[in-house]
Every structure is written in C-alpha cells, then in structure tokens.
Amino acid sequence: MIKILLLEDSSEKTKKIKDVILINENIQQENIISIVCTKDARIKLYEQEFDLFITDLLVPSEFGDEENAEESISLLYDISNDDQMNKPLNIIGLTAYDDKIEDYKKYFSNESWSLVSYSESTHNWENILTKKLDYILNIKKHNVTINRYI
C-alpha cells in the first residue's frame, strides 16, 4: 500500500491524475488524498507520511487565492528544511505551463525530484507518473520482504 498526496486546484486535472494512478491495481482510491492549496498540504504533511507527493506548479496558498509558483516553491523549501514535517519519499511537480518549467526546474532537480510537463494531448506525464508509482511499489514490496526475514 502506498499513500499519495495530490495538490491540485483543478478538479478536472485532479480526476485525470487520479485515473492514471488508479490504473495500478495495487493502489486504492482511499490512499490518495487530494487537496487544493499549500496551507492544506502543510497540514497533511505535518500529520501523515506519504510515499508520493504530486503537486501542480501553480497553486494557491489558501482555497480561493490566486495561483502562483512561489507557493509551491515555498512548500518544497519547507519540505526540505522543516524537520517537523514528514518528508514524502518522492515528489513530482506537474505543470501545463511549459514556459515555467525552465524557470522552476532547479528547485525540483536540486532535491532529485521531477518537474514534468502536463498536457492533455500527450502521454509523457502519464508514463513518468506510472513508472514512479511502479518504482515506489517495488521498493515497498522489497522492504516488506526484507523485514519479514529480519
């Protein structure tokens, strides 16, 4: 079982991302927590541990606020530097704004995270997300096997 935190303020995009995640029969709907703002993300990251955090690049601070990249970058900084916050095993950023990728890619790559172009007309982001999920599931399966023999 893996737990996923999904920060996305577009319900349509949230549904598409969840659809891709749920193709994997080892992941259940109840293990995906969807939120719409960085305030809620911080709360969840203080309360729970997640295997994967998927975030839109342009997100609001609070529900109803204007979306901006600085909010997600601030959250990523907190994830890296706040010892009280639970750190997800993996982080993927998704953005439909290709012009923003180069501007913010360094914030993701400096921590070995990914910033991926999201497009409804291509499947590249889906393939990357699917491979990341398979990788996490494999690690968790391997760890369970090892722990069984310890």
OpenMM code with the backbone's topology and positions (N, CA, C; nanometers):
from openmm import Vec3, app, unit

residues = "MET ILE LYS ILE LEU LEU LEU GLU ASP SER SER GLU LYS THR LYS LYS ILE LYS ASP VAL ILE LEU ILE ASN GLU ASN ILE GLN GLN GLU ASN ILE ILE SER ILE VAL CYS THR LYS ASP ALA ARG ILE LYS LEU TYR GLU GLN GLU PHE ASP LEU PHE ILE THR ASP LEU LEU VAL PRO SER GLU PHE GLY ASP GLU GLU ASN ALA GLU GLU SER ILE SER LEU LEU TYR ASP ILE SER ASN ASP ASP GLN MET ASN LYS PRO LEU ASN ILE ILE GLY LEU THR ALA TYR ASP ASP LYS ILE GLU ASP TYR LYS LYS TYR PHE SER ASN GLU SER TRP SER LEU VAL SER TYR SER GLU SER THR HIS ASN TRP GLU ASN ILE LEU THR LYS LYS LEU ASP TYR ILE LEU ASN ILE LYS LYS HIS ASN VAL THR ILE ASN ARG TYR ILE".split()
positions = [
    Vec3(0.0840, -0.1186, 0.0000),
    Vec3(0.0000, 0.0000, 0.0000),
    Vec3(0.0882, 0.1246, 0.0000),
    Vec3(0.0570, 0.2165, -0.0890),
    Vec3(0.1279, 0.3436, -0.0868),
    Vec3(0.0269, 0.4555, -0.0650),
    Vec3(0.0762, 0.5621, -0.0017),
    Vec3(-0.0077, 0.6791, 0.0240),
    Vec3(0.0410, 0.7944, -0.0626),
    Vec3(-0.0562, 0.8614, -0.1235),
    Vec3(-0.0258, 0.9690, -0.2171),
    Vec3(-0.0981, 1.0958, -0.1739),
    Vec3(-0.0248, 1.2057, -0.1741),
    Vec3(-0.0831, 1.3378, -0.1512),
    Vec3(-0.0814, 1.4116, -0.2842),
    Vec3(-0.1976, 1.4588, -0.3266),
    Vec3(-0.2118, 1.5259, -0.4553),
    Vec3(-0.2581, 1.6693, -0.4321),
    Vec3(-0.1720, 1.7645, -0.4665),
    Vec3(-0.2040, 1.9069, -0.4552),
    Vec3(-0.2337, 1.9613, -0.5942),
    Vec3(-0.3609, 1.9832, -0.6197),
    Vec3(-0.4056, 2.0327, -0.7499),
    Vec3(-0.5367, 2.1069, -0.7291),
    Vec3(-0.5465, 2.2285, -0.7822),
    Vec3(-0.6671, 2.3084, -0.7610),
    Vec3(-0.7678, 2.2969, -0.8753),
    Vec3(-0.7357, 2.2225, -0.9791),
    Vec3(-0.8290, 2.1994, -1.0889),
    Vec3(-0.8921, 2.0608, -1.0714),
    Vec3(-1.0244, 2.0581, -1.0563),
    Vec3(-1.0906, 1.9295, -1.0354),
    Vec3(-1.0783, 1.8395, -1.1583),
    Vec3(-1.0779, 1.8979, -1.2758),
    Vec3(-1.0634, 1.8188, -1.3985),
    Vec3(-0.9252, 1.7530, -1.4054),
    Vec3(-0.8227, 1.8298, -1.3752),
    Vec3(-0.6861, 1.7756, -1.3767),
    Vec3(-0.6681, 1.6731, -1.2638),
    Vec3(-0.7275, 1.6988, -1.1491),
    Vec3(-0.7220, 1.6028, -1.0380),
    Vec3(-0.7800, 1.4694, -1.0815),
    Vec3(-0.8940, 1.4722, -1.1487),
    Vec3(-0.9570, 1.3491, -1.1939),
    Vec3(-0.8672, 1.2737, -1.2913),
    Vec3(-0.8048, 1.3438, -1.3839),
    Vec3(-0.7177, 1.2786, -1.4827),
    Vec3(-0.5963, 1.2153, -1.4146),
    Vec3(-0.5387, 1.2849, -1.3185),
    Vec3(-0.4235, 1.2311, -1.2469),
    Vec3(-0.4643, 1.1078, -1.1673),
    Vec3(-0.5777, 1.1160, -1.0989),
    Vec3(-0.6261, 1.0006, -1.0223),
    Vec3(-0.6548, 0.8816, -1.1137),
    Vec3(-0.7116, 0.9077, -1.2298),
    Vec3(-0.7395, 0.7998, -1.3247),
    Vec3(-0.6115, 0.7257, -1.3629),
    Vec3(-0.5047, 0.8006, -1.3850),
    Vec3(-0.3761, 0.7386, -1.4192),
    Vec3(-0.3229, 0.6584, -1.3006),
    Vec3(-0.3312, 0.7133, -1.1815),
    Vec3(-0.2838, 0.6439, -1.0620),
    Vec3(-0.3602, 0.5140, -1.0403),
    Vec3(-0.4910, 0.5198, -1.0555),
    Vec3(-0.5765, 0.4064, -1.0222),
    Vec3(-0.5763, 0.2957, -1.1280),
    Vec3(-0.5063, 0.3179, -1.2377),
    Vec3(-0.4858, 0.2090, -1.3336),
    Vec3(-0.4080, 0.0966, -1.2652),
    Vec3(-0.3207, 0.1359, -1.1731),
    Vec3(-0.2425, 0.0373, -1.0985),
    Vec3(-0.3331, -0.0273, -0.9939),
    Vec3(-0.3546, -0.1579, -1.0068),
    Vec3(-0.4469, -0.2284, -0.9168),
    Vec3(-0.3980, -0.2366, -0.7731),
    Vec3(-0.2719, -0.2023, -0.7485),
    Vec3(-0.2172, -0.2043, -0.6129),
    Vec3(-0.2419, -0.0744, -0.5363),
    Vec3(-0.3089, 0.0191, -0.5997),
    Vec3(-0.3360, 0.1484, -0.5360),
    Vec3(-0.4873, 0.1677, -0.5295),
    Vec3(-0.5360, 0.1977, -0.4110),
    Vec3(-0.6784, 0.2196, -0.3911),
    Vec3(-0.7078, 0.3692, -0.3762),
    Vec3(-0.8286, 0.4049, -0.4144),
    Vec3(-0.8765, 0.5431, -0.4072),
    Vec3(-0.8562, 0.6044, -0.2683),
    Vec3(-0.8803, 0.5260, -0.1631),
    Vec3(-0.8711, 0.5795, -0.0269),
    Vec3(-0.7273, 0.6118, 0.0156),
    Vec3(-0.6303, 0.5720, -0.0644),
    Vec3(-0.4906, 0.6019, -0.0342),
    Vec3(-0.4399, 0.7263, -0.1072),
    Vec3(-0.5315, 0.7962, -0.1729),
    Vec3(-0.4979, 0.9211, -0.2411),
    Vec3(-0.5732, 1.0335, -0.1701),
    Vec3(-0.4991, 1.1277, -0.1177),
    Vec3(-0.5599, 1.2441, -0.0536),
    Vec3(-0.5405, 1.3637, -0.1461),
    Vec3(-0.6515, 1.4246, -0.1848),
    Vec3(-0.6480, 1.5409, -0.2741),
    Vec3(-0.6725, 1.6678, -0.1941),
    Vec3(-0.5908, 1.7679, -0.2210),
    Vec3(-0.6040, 1.8983, -0.1572),
    Vec3(-0.5862, 2.0059, -0.2632),
    Vec3(-0.6239, 2.1298, -0.2303),
    Vec3(-0.6247, 2.2350, -0.3321),
    Vec3(-0.5344, 2.3543, -0.3024),
    Vec3(-0.4673, 2.3542, -0.1870),
    Vec3(-0.3845, 2.4700, -0.1544),
    Vec3(-0.2650, 2.4280, -0.0674),
    Vec3(-0.1636, 2.5131, -0.0634),
    Vec3(-0.0427, 2.4796, 0.0124),
    Vec3(-0.0686, 2.4775, 0.1628),
    Vec3(-0.1642, 2.5554, 0.2093),
    Vec3(-0.1977, 2.5531, 0.3521),
    Vec3(-0.2412, 2.4125, 0.3923),
    Vec3(-0.3307, 2.3519, 0.3144),
    Vec3(-0.3765, 2.2159, 0.3426),
    Vec3(-0.2641, 2.1135, 0.3253),
    Vec3(-0.1767, 2.1364, 0.2279),
    Vec3(-0.0634, 2.0451, 0.2074),
    Vec3(0.0259, 2.0431, 0.3305),
    Vec3(0.0555, 2.1598, 0.3840),
    Vec3(0.1392, 2.1656, 0.5041),
    Vec3(0.0738, 2.0899, 0.6206),
    Vec3(-0.0551, 2.1096, 0.6386),
    Vec3(-0.1261, 2.0404, 0.7466),
    Vec3(-0.1125, 1.8898, 0.7295),
    Vec3(-0.1404, 1.8409, 0.6094),
    Vec3(-0.1322, 1.6961, 0.5839),
    Vec3(0.0093, 1.6443, 0.6022),
    Vec3(0.1093, 1.7203, 0.5601),
    Vec3(0.2481, 1.6750, 0.5717),
    Vec3(0.2977, 1.6770, 0.7162),
    Vec3(0.2379, 1.7560, 0.8009),
    Vec3(0.2700, 1.7502, 0.9434),
    Vec3(0.1999, 1.6317, 1.0101),
    Vec3(0.0828, 1.5963, 0.9607),
    Vec3(0.0011, 1.4920, 1.0238),
    Vec3(0.0361, 1.3502, 0.9787),
    Vec3(0.0721, 1.3333, 0.8511),
    Vec3(0.0851, 1.1993, 0.7937),
    Vec3(0.2119, 1.1854, 0.7106),
    Vec3(0.2458, 1.0597, 0.6850),
    Vec3(0.3567, 1.0291, 0.5951),
    Vec3(0.3000, 0.9882, 0.4596),
    Vec3(0.3679, 1.0279, 0.3546),
    Vec3(0.3259, 0.9953, 0.2187),
    Vec3(0.4443, 0.9383, 0.1408),
    Vec3(0.4123, 0.8453, 0.0536),
    Vec3(0.5150, 0.7881, -0.0327),
    Vec3(0.5397, 0.8774, -0.1540),
    Vec3(0.4346, 0.9419, -0.2001),
    Vec3(0.4457, 1.0277, -0.3176),
    Vec3(0.3634, 1.1543, -0.2962),
    Vec3(0.4249, 1.2663, -0.3291),
    Vec3(0.3571, 1.3956, -0.3280),
    Vec3(0.3578, 1.4459, -0.4709),
    Vec3(0.2388, 1.4653, -0.5265),
    Vec3(0.2238, 1.5192, -0.6616),
    Vec3(0.1682, 1.6598, -0.6458),
    Vec3(0.2371, 1.7576, -0.7032),
    Vec3(0.1923, 1.8950, -0.6893),
    Vec3(0.1914, 1.9671, -0.8229),
    Vec3(0.0911, 2.0471, -0.8412),
    Vec3(0.0882, 2.1399, -0.9535),
    Vec3(0.1921, 2.2479, -0.9224),
    Vec3(0.2492, 2.3064, -1.0244),
    Vec3(0.3471, 2.4130, -1.0010),
    Vec3(0.2777, 2.5424, -0.9582),
    Vec3(0.1645, 2.5730, -1.0184),
    Vec3(0.0924, 2.6960, -0.9857),
    Vec3(-0.0247, 2.6621, -0.8947),
    Vec3(-0.0095, 2.6942, -0.7666),
    Vec3(-0.1121, 2.6611, -0.6673),
    Vec3(-0.1379, 2.7808, -0.5764),
    Vec3(-0.2566, 2.7863, -0.5181),
    Vec3(-0.2860, 2.8950, -0.4242),
    Vec3(-0.2379, 2.8627, -0.2834),
    Vec3(-0.2169, 2.9664, -0.2057),
    Vec3(-0.1806, 2.9496, -0.0651),
    Vec3(-0.2998, 2.8943, 0.0132),
    Vec3(-0.4165, 2.9530, -0.0101),
    Vec3(-0.5403, 2.9085, 0.0537),
    Vec3(-0.6471, 2.8968, -0.0537),
    Vec3(-0.7484, 2.8180, -0.0245),
    Vec3(-0.8572, 2.7994, -0.1188),
    Vec3(-0.9140, 2.9350, -0.1598),
    Vec3(-0.9251, 2.9570, -0.2903),
    Vec3(-0.9804, 3.0819, -0.3415),
    Vec3(-0.8765, 3.1874, -0.3736),
    Vec3(-0.7531, 3.1712, -0.3223),
    Vec3(-0.6471, 3.2662, -0.3542),
    Vec3(-0.5990, 3.2450, -0.4979),
    Vec3(-0.5234, 3.3410, -0.5465),
    Vec3(-0.4665, 3.3295, -0.6804),
    Vec3(-0.3522, 3.2288, -0.6796),
    Vec3(-0.3429, 3.1520, -0.7874),
    Vec3(-0.2360, 3.0520, -0.8001),
    Vec3(-0.1056, 3.1210, -0.8368),
    Vec3(0.0046, 3.0695, -0.7812),
    Vec3(0.1362, 3.1164, -0.8239),
    Vec3(0.2427, 3.0131, -0.7892),
    Vec3(0.3497, 3.0159, -0.8629),
    Vec3(0.4569, 2.9177, -0.8459),
    Vec3(0.5316, 2.9372, -0.7147),
    Vec3(0.5373, 3.0586, -0.6655),
    Vec3(0.6114, 3.0836, -0.5419),
    Vec3(0.5529, 3.0050, -0.4242),
    Vec3(0.4228, 2.9788, -0.4279),
    Vec3(0.3602, 2.8996, -0.3214),
    Vec3(0.4125, 2.7568, -0.3205),
    Vec3(0.4191, 2.6949, -0.4371),
    Vec3(0.4692, 2.5569, -0.4411),
    Vec3(0.6180, 2.5520, -0.4082),
    Vec3(0.6939, 2.6504, -0.4511),
    Vec3(0.8381, 2.6539, -0.4216),
    Vec3(0.8604, 2.6727, -0.2718),
    Vec3(0.7793, 2.7573, -0.2091),
    Vec3(0.7878, 2.7763, -0.0640),
    Vec3(0.7561, 2.6463, 0.0096),
    Vec3(0.6553, 2.5753, -0.0375),
    Vec3(0.6205, 2.4469, 0.0229),
    Vec3(0.7341, 2.3464, 0.0058),
    Vec3(0.7935, 2.3409, -0.1119),
    Vec3(0.9057, 2.2499, -0.1348),
    Vec3(1.0232, 2.2838, -0.0433),
    Vec3(1.0474, 2.4122, -0.0236),
    Vec3(1.1528, 2.4548, 0.0685),
    Vec3(1.1241, 2.4032, 0.2097),
    Vec3(0.9996, 2.4166, 0.2526),
    Vec3(0.9615, 2.3691, 0.3861),
    Vec3(0.9765, 2.2174, 0.3974),
    Vec3(0.9386, 2.1465, 0.2944),
    Vec3(0.9540, 2.0010, 0.2966),
    Vec3(1.1006, 1.9641, 0.3161),
    Vec3(1.1878, 2.0341, 0.2477),
    Vec3(1.3316, 2.0055, 0.2574),
    Vec3(1.3919, 2.0459, 0.3907),
    Vec3(1.3430, 2.1534, 0.4487),
    Vec3(1.4132, 2.2138, 0.5623),
    Vec3(1.3434, 2.2072, 0.6973),
    Vec3(1.2167, 2.1750, 0.7001),
    Vec3(1.1438, 2.1694, 0.8263),
    Vec3(1.1490, 2.0276, 0.8811),
    Vec3(1.2245, 2.0079, 0.9875),
    Vec3(1.2427, 1.8742, 1.0442),
    Vec3(1.1155, 1.8179, 1.1070),
    Vec3(1.0174, 1.9012, 1.1337),
    Vec3(0.8913, 1.8539, 1.1911),
    Vec3(0.7950, 1.8010, 1.0839),
    Vec3(0.8196, 1.8385, 0.9600),
    Vec3(0.7310, 1.7995, 0.8508),
    Vec3(0.7717, 1.6615, 0.7990),
    Vec3(0.6737, 1.5739, 0.7794),
    Vec3(0.7009, 1.4434, 0.7198),
    Vec3(0.7416, 1.4623, 0.5747),
    Vec3(0.8481, 1.3966, 0.5363),
    Vec3(0.9012, 1.4138, 0.4018),
    Vec3(0.8563, 1.2985, 0.3119),
    Vec3(0.7870, 1.3297, 0.2028),
    Vec3(0.7473, 1.2241, 0.1099),
    Vec3(0.8711, 1.1569, 0.0502),
    Vec3(0.8580, 1.0293, 0.0177),
    Vec3(0.9700, 0.9586, -0.0438),
    Vec3(1.0026, 1.0158, -0.1809),
    Vec3(0.9014, 1.0571, -0.2540),
    Vec3(0.9188, 1.1114, -0.3884),
    Vec3(0.8246, 1.2285, -0.4096),
    Vec3(0.8689, 1.3197, -0.4962),
    Vec3(0.7868, 1.4361, -0.5307),
    Vec3(0.7903, 1.4550, -0.6821),
    Vec3(0.6721, 1.4758, -0.7374),
    Vec3(0.6600, 1.5078, -0.8798),
    Vec3(0.5802, 1.6365, -0.8918),
    Vec3(0.6342, 1.7323, -0.9648),
    Vec3(0.5612, 1.8533, -0.9979),
    Vec3(0.5062, 1.8402, -1.1387),
    Vec3(0.3839, 1.8829, -1.1582),
    Vec3(0.3208, 1.8818, -1.2905),
    Vec3(0.2787, 2.0232, -1.3250),
    Vec3(0.3051, 2.0641, -1.4481),
    Vec3(0.2598, 2.1959, -1.4910),
    Vec3(0.2194, 2.1936, -1.6369),
    Vec3(0.1103, 2.2609, -1.6657),
    Vec3(0.0639, 2.2761, -1.8030),
    Vec3(0.1332, 2.3946, -1.8704),
    Vec3(0.2142, 2.4672, -1.7948),
    Vec3(0.2813, 2.5866, -1.8465),
    Vec3(0.4269, 2.5544, -1.8767),
    Vec3(0.4516, 2.5112, -2.0001),
    Vec3(0.5871, 2.4708, -2.0389),
    Vec3(0.6888, 2.5831, -2.0220),
    Vec3(0.6444, 2.7075, -2.0376),
    Vec3(0.7362, 2.8201, -2.0226),
    Vec3(0.7848, 2.8359, -1.8786),
    Vec3(0.7154, 2.7769, -1.7831),
    Vec3(0.7551, 2.7861, -1.6422),
    Vec3(0.8537, 2.6759, -1.6020),
    Vec3(0.8626, 2.5695, -1.6802),
    Vec3(0.9458, 2.4556, -1.6419),
    Vec3(1.0915, 2.4972, -1.6238),
    Vec3(1.1471, 2.5662, -1.7202),
    Vec3(1.2881, 2.6062, -1.7089),
    Vec3(1.3119, 2.7008, -1.5913),
    Vec3(1.2138, 2.7862, -1.5632),
    Vec3(1.2276, 2.8810, -1.4524),
    Vec3(1.2324, 2.8118, -1.3164),
    Vec3(1.1637, 2.6985, -1.3025),
    Vec3(1.1490, 2.6357, -1.1708),
    Vec3(1.2060, 2.4949, -1.1611),
    Vec3(1.2585, 2.4442, -1.2690),
    Vec3(1.3116, 2.3074, -1.2714),
    Vec3(1.4204, 2.2855, -1.1661),
    Vec3(1.5032, 2.3868, -1.1440),
    Vec3(1.6147, 2.3727, -1.0498),
    Vec3(1.5669, 2.3435, -0.9073),
    Vec3(1.4522, 2.3979, -0.8693),
    Vec3(1.4002, 2.3744, -0.7347),
    Vec3(1.3632, 2.2272, -0.7141),
    Vec3(1.3247, 2.1628, -0.8205),
    Vec3(1.2904, 2.0217, -0.8146),
    Vec3(1.4153, 1.9357, -0.8306),
    Vec3(1.4954, 1.9650, -0.9300),
    Vec3(1.6115, 1.8795, -0.9584),
    Vec3(1.7187, 1.8874, -0.8500),
    Vec3(1.7298, 1.9992, -0.7796),
    Vec3(1.8271, 2.0094, -0.6698),
    Vec3(1.7998, 1.9086, -0.5593),
    Vec3(1.6756, 1.8632, -0.5489),
    Vec3(1.6363, 1.7667, -0.4455),
    Vec3(1.6095, 1.6281, -0.5057),
    Vec3(1.6457, 1.6086, -0.6322),
    Vec3(1.6210, 1.4825, -0.7042),
    Vec3(1.4727, 1.4550, -0.7244),
    Vec3(1.3936, 1.5608, -0.7349),
    Vec3(1.2525, 1.5491, -0.7653),
    Vec3(1.2336, 1.5808, -0.9125),
    Vec3(1.1136, 1.5639, -0.9624),
    Vec3(1.0857, 1.5857, -1.1046),
    Vec3(0.9824, 1.6956, -1.1244),
    Vec3(1.0040, 1.7769, -1.2257),
    Vec3(0.9039, 1.8720, -1.2718),
    Vec3(0.8712, 1.8330, -1.4152),
    Vec3(0.7461, 1.7971, -1.4388),
    Vec3(0.7058, 1.7356, -1.5642),
    Vec3(0.5988, 1.8196, -1.6321),
    Vec3(0.6083, 1.8265, -1.7630),
    Vec3(0.5074, 1.8964, -1.8412),
    Vec3(0.3792, 1.8145, -1.8448),
    Vec3(0.2691, 1.8783, -1.8090),
    Vec3(0.1377, 1.8148, -1.8122),
    Vec3(0.0640, 1.8642, -1.9356),
    Vec3(0.0178, 1.7707, -2.0158),
    Vec3(-0.0584, 1.8066, -2.1339),
    Vec3(-0.1646, 1.7003, -2.1579),
    Vec3(-0.2831, 1.7454, -2.1923),
    Vec3(-0.3898, 1.6506, -2.2223),
    Vec3(-0.3698, 1.5851, -2.3579),
    Vec3(-0.2821, 1.6411, -2.4411),
    Vec3(-0.2620, 1.5868, -2.5751),
    Vec3(-0.1452, 1.4879, -2.5843),
    Vec3(-0.0663, 1.4757, -2.4773),
    Vec3(0.0441, 1.3795, -2.4790),
    Vec3(0.0343, 1.2879, -2.3570),
    Vec3(0.1077, 1.1797, -2.3618),
    Vec3(0.1040, 1.0817, -2.2533),
    Vec3(0.2353, 1.0753, -2.1751),
    Vec3(0.3273, 1.1649, -2.2034),
    Vec3(0.4573, 1.1604, -2.1363),
    Vec3(0.4440, 1.1702, -1.9852),
    Vec3(0.3631, 1.2637, -1.9352),
    Vec3(0.3465, 1.2788, -1.7903),
    Vec3(0.2845, 1.1529, -1.7299),
    Vec3(0.1941, 1.0898, -1.8031),
    Vec3(0.1321, 0.9668, -1.7551),
    Vec3(0.2366, 0.8554, -1.7414),
    Vec3(0.3238, 0.8442, -1.8419),
    Vec3(0.4285, 0.7419, -1.8383),
    Vec3(0.5253, 0.7641, -1.7223),
    Vec3(0.5625, 0.8893, -1.7004),
    Vec3(0.6532, 0.9213, -1.5902),
    Vec3(0.5883, 0.8898, -1.4565),
    Vec3(0.4627, 0.9287, -1.4400),
    Vec3(0.3912, 0.9017, -1.3156),
    Vec3(0.3755, 0.7513, -1.2935),
    Vec3(0.3404, 0.6789, -1.3951),
    Vec3(0.3238, 0.5331, -1.3846),
    Vec3(0.4548, 0.4661, -1.3452),
    Vec3(0.5639, 0.5071, -1.4060),
    Vec3(0.6949, 0.4493, -1.3720),
    Vec3(0.7338, 0.4822, -1.2277),
    Vec3(0.7045, 0.6023, -1.1841),
    Vec3(0.7343, 0.6417, -1.0460),
    Vec3(0.6531, 0.5572, -0.9479),
    Vec3(0.5272, 0.5363, -0.9780),
    Vec3(0.4421, 0.4538, -0.8922),
    Vec3(0.4925, 0.3098, -0.8873),
    Vec3(0.5296, 0.2554, -1.0019),
    Vec3(0.5844, 0.1190, -1.0064),
    Vec3(0.7118, 0.1091, -0.9230),
    Vec3(0.7955, 0.2095, -0.9329),
    Vec3(0.9201, 0.2119, -0.8568),
    Vec3(0.8933, 0.2125, -0.7054),
    Vec3(0.8016, 0.2974, -0.6623),
    Vec3(0.7683, 0.3064, -0.5197),
    Vec3(0.7082, 0.1744, -0.4711),
    Vec3(0.6174, 0.1189, -0.5476),
    Vec3(0.5568, -0.0092, -0.5096),
    Vec3(0.6618, -0.1187, -0.5004),
    Vec3(0.7557, -0.1185, -0.5917),
    Vec3(0.8642, -0.2172, -0.5898),
    Vec3(0.9509, -0.2029, -0.4653),
    Vec3(0.9843, -0.0815, -0.4311),
    Vec3(1.0642, -0.0561, -0.3101),
    Vec3(0.9887, -0.1035, -0.1869),
    Vec3(0.8640, -0.0689, -0.1780),
    Vec3(0.7849, -0.1083, -0.0608),
    Vec3(0.7714, -0.2607, -0.0532),
    Vec3(0.7512, -0.3242, -0.1645),
    Vec3(0.7412, -0.4705, -0.1682),
    Vec3(0.8732, -0.5322, -0.1240),
    Vec3(0.9824, -0.4785, -0.1729),
    Vec3(1.1149, -0.5293, -0.1387),
    Vec3(1.1427, -0.5119, 0.0104),
    Vec3(1.1068, -0.3964, 0.0649),
    Vec3(1.1280, -0.3708, 0.2080),
    Vec3(1.0457, -0.4642, 0.2949),
    Vec3(0.9246, -0.4939, 0.2540),
    Vec3(0.8408, -0.5872, 0.3299),
    Vec3(0.9040, -0.7256, 0.3290),
    Vec3(0.9542, -0.7671, 0.2147),
    Vec3(1.0193, -0.8975, 0.2039),
    Vec3(1.1423, -0.9059, 0.2927),
    Vec3(1.2229, -0.8011, 0.2921),
    Vec3(1.3438, -0.7983, 0.3749),
    Vec3(1.3049, -0.8008, 0.5237),
    Vec3(1.2084, -0.7191, 0.5623),
    Vec3(1.1674, -0.7112, 0.7037),
    Vec3(1.1086, -0.8435, 0.7535),
    Vec3(1.0513, -0.9199, 0.6652),
    Vec3(0.9950, -1.0473, 0.7045),
    Vec3(1.1035, -1.1459, 0.7505),
    Vec3(1.2243, -1.1270, 0.6990),
    Vec3(1.3336, -1.2194, 0.7308),
    Vec3(1.4271, -1.1659, 0.8399),
    Vec3(1.4011, -1.0475, 0.8860),
    Vec3(1.4882, -0.9893, 0.9911),
    Vec3(1.4366, -1.0286, 1.1268),
] * unit.nanometer
topology = app.Topology()
chain = topology.addChain("A")
for resn in residues:
    res = topology.addResidue(resn, chain)
    for name in ("N", "CA", "C"):
        topology.addAtom(name, app.Element.getBySymbol(name[0]), res)
